[in-house]
Amino acid sequence: MAKTQSIVFGAGCFWGIEKYFDGLDGVIKAKSGYAGGNYANPNYDSVLKYRHGSKSVINHTEAVEVMYDDSKISTEALIKHFWELHNPTQGNRQGNDRGNNYRSAL
């Protein structure tokens, strides 16, 4: 019996990651947001403003929650896409996007 599952990925700028996962067969919905961090109700402006330097108190990761039908796509397949989609060795950046909000997370 098919069951809806969800998994959260941080792999750089969330808009591109959301679009990528939304296009996969078996994905019901991909939704951008933030994961981790220590600030209640983060928003795009506050995360960008406080992500660097001594005031980096927000410390959130741009992330995408992927909701999927596990009878159509497996968790393992989604994780494989995640690893192929970005470079986790770049630390707090992905390409030209720099800051701790762009780090890799699963």
N, C-alpha and C positions, 0 to 999 in steps of 0.2 A: 504494500500500500504506500502510495506517494505521501510524502510529508514535506511541509515547508520548513526549511532550515535557514539559518542566517550565519554569516561570518563577516568579520570586519577586517579591512585591509588598509594600511597606510603605505602609499607608494609614490609620494610626490604630490603634485597639485591634484586635488580631488576631482575637479571638473573633468579632466581627461580620463581619469580612472573610472569615474562614474559612467561616462559615455561608453568606454570600452566594455565594462562588465554588463551594462544594459543591452549590449548587442549580442550577447552569448545566448544560444538556445538553452532553455531551462532556467534562465534567470528571470524571476518574476519582477524584481525591481532592484535598482541600485540607488542608494541615497547618500548624498554627501553630508558630512558633518565633522565633528571633532572627537578625538579619543584621547584618553589619558589627561594629563594636565591637572592643575590645582586651582582652577578658577571657575566659579559657577557660571553657567549660561554663556559660554564663549561665543563671540561672533567674529566675523571675518576681520573687521576693522581693529578690534582689540587684540586679536591674535597677531596680526601683522605689526601693530604698534609696539607690542611688548615682547617680541620673540627674541631680540638680541640684547646683549650687554647685561649690566648689573640689574636692570629692571625686568629681566626675562622671567617674570613671575607666572606667566600664563602657561607656558610649556605644553601646549596642546599639539597634537599631530593631526594634520588634515587626513581624514579617513573616509572610507566608503563602506557602508553596510550593504552587503549583498544578500538579498532574500532569493532563495532558489528552490526548485522542485527537485528533490534528491532522486526521483525516478528518471529524471531527464539529464541531470548533470551531477557528478559526484563532488564531494568536498575535495578530494584529491585532485580532480581536474581543475577546480577553481584555484587551488593553491599552486598548481603547476603554472597556470596563467599568471598568477601574482609574481612568481619568481622570474618568469620570462618577460614580464612587462616593465620591470625597472631594474636598477642597479643598486642592490642593498649595501654595497661596499662604499658608497659615496658619503656615508654618514648623514649629516644634517643638510642634505641637498639632493636634488635630482636634476641633473643637467644644469641649466642656468637658474633654476629656482633654488634659492639658498635660505637657510634658516631651519631651526629645529622643528618647525611645523611641517617640513617636507621629509622627515626621516621615514625609514622603513619600519613598518609595524604589522604584526599579525595577531 
